Amino acid sequence: MHNTYIYILTAAIVTYFIRVLPLTLIRKPIQSRFIKSFLYYVPYVTLAVMTFPAIVEATQVPLAGFIALALGIIFSFIGLGLFPVACICCMTVFIIESIIL
């Protein structure tokens, strides 16, 4: 009833066009400040959209994920690096889940 090869072919064509169309349509450097700033922030937004649900859903207690996220944001704004912030978030989840469960 369903042909897997059609699905694979469709995915390949869509992926091909997404990568080839910008190369063929945009030949000059981009001058628009709006488009440049949009393209600059796309990787960060994509990473945030993929990471945020995992932070909350990966824990057994969603409250632990929310608290770890809040602490991670606070400590990263203070200026701590990625590794210390990750350690603080992991310890936060561990402690909260140990208390609740």
Residue pairs with C-beta under 8 A, 6 or more apart in sequence:
30 36
30 39
52 69
55 65
55 68
55 69
56 62
56 65
56 66
56 69
57 65
58 65
59 65
59 68
59 93
59 97
60 97
60 101
61 96
61 97
61 100
61 101
63 96
63 100
64 92
64 93
64 96
64 97
64 100
65 93
67 92
67 96
68 88
68 89
68 90
68 92
68 93
68 96
69 89
71 88
71 89
71 92
72 85
72 86
72 88
72 89
75 84
75 85
75 88
76 85
80 88
